[in-house]
């Protein structure tokens, strides 16, 4: 009986794990950035800019070669522009789209 309860517990825990592997999709990030830039929503600005800045801080500098001073707001605007022009990618994880946007804007020379 104990083994049966243990197996059932493991199965229930496994079933409760979300299927989505990313914290945020491009669609969700775009919505936050739209709200932040169009309505100056403090909540959306905090989430959008914080997310972009957090991913930026984690980027391998061989992927993005920034040769100028870049503010978090400028990075947010670059990502927003990328999301608006690459709508077919919006269901991908937002972190990867932030990297793509910044690496497209600031490519590294081979």
C-alpha positions in Angstrom: 0.0 0.0 0.0 2.8 2.4 0.9 4.5 1.8 -2.5 1.2 2.5 -4.3 0.7 5.8 -2.4 4.3 6.8 -3.2 3.8 6.1 -7.0 0.5 8.0 -7.0 2.2 11.0 -5.3 5.0 11.1 -7.8 2.5 10.9 -10.7 0.4 13.7 -9.3 3.5 15.9 -8.8 4.7 15.2 -12.3 1.3 16.1 -13.7 1.3 19.4 -11.9 4.6 20.6 -13.5 3.7 23.2 -16.2 4.4 22.2 -19.8 5.7 25.6 -20.7 9.5 25.7 -20.4 9.9 29.4 -20.4 9.0 32.0 -17.8 7.6 34.3 -20.5 6.8 34.0 -24.2 7.5 36.7 -26.7 3.7 37.4 -26.9 3.7 38.1 -23.1 6.8 40.3 -23.2 5.4 42.2 -26.2 2.2 43.0 -24.3 4.2 44.3 -21.3 6.4 46.4 -23.6 3.3 47.7 -25.6 1.7 48.8 -22.3 5.0 50.3 -21.0 5.7 52.3 -24.1 2.1 53.3 -25.0 0.5 54.0 -21.6 3.6 54.5 -19.4 2.2 51.8 -17.1 4.6 51.6 -14.1 3.8 47.8 -13.7 4.4 47.0 -17.3 7.5 49.2 -17.4 8.9 47.4 -14.4 8.2 44.0 -15.8 9.2 44.7 -19.4 12.4 46.7 -18.6 13.4 44.4 -15.8 13.0 41.3 -18.0 15.0 42.8 -20.9 17.7 44.1 -18.5 17.9 40.7 -16.7 18.4 38.8 -20.0 20.9 41.4 -21.2 23.0 40.9 -18.0 23.1 37.2 -18.7 24.0 37.4 -22.4 27.4 36.0 -23.5 29.3 39.0 -24.9 30.3 36.9 -27.9 26.6 37.1 -29.0 26.0 40.8 -28.6 28.8 43.3 -29.1 27.6 46.7 -27.8 30.1 49.5 -28.7 28.2 52.3 -27.1 26.5 53.1 -23.8 23.1 51.5 -23.7 20.4 52.3 -21.3 17.7 49.8 -20.1 15.1 51.9 -21.8 17.0 51.8 -25.1 17.4 48.0 -24.9 13.7 47.7 -24.2 12.8 49.8 -27.3 15.1 47.7 -29.5 13.5 44.5 -28.2 10.0 46.0 -28.7 10.9 46.9 -32.3 12.2 43.4 -32.9 9.0 41.8 -31.5 6.8 44.0 -33.7 8.7 43.1 -36.9 9.1 39.3 -36.1 5.5 38.5 -35.1 5.8 34.9 -36.3 8.4 34.2 -33.5 6.2 35.5 -30.6 5.4 32.1 -29.2 9.1 31.4 -28.6 10.6 32.0 -25.2 11.1 35.7 -24.6 14.6 35.3 -23.4 15.8 34.0 -26.7 14.0 36.8 -28.6 15.7 39.4 -26.4 19.1 37.9 -27.4 18.1 37.8 -31.1 16.9 41.4 -31.0 20.1 42.7 -29.3 22.4 40.6 -31.4 20.7 41.8 -34.6 21.1 45.4 -33.4 24.7 44.9 -32.1 26.2 42.0 -34.2 29.7 40.8 -33.3 32.2 40.8 -36.1 33.7 37.3 -36.8 
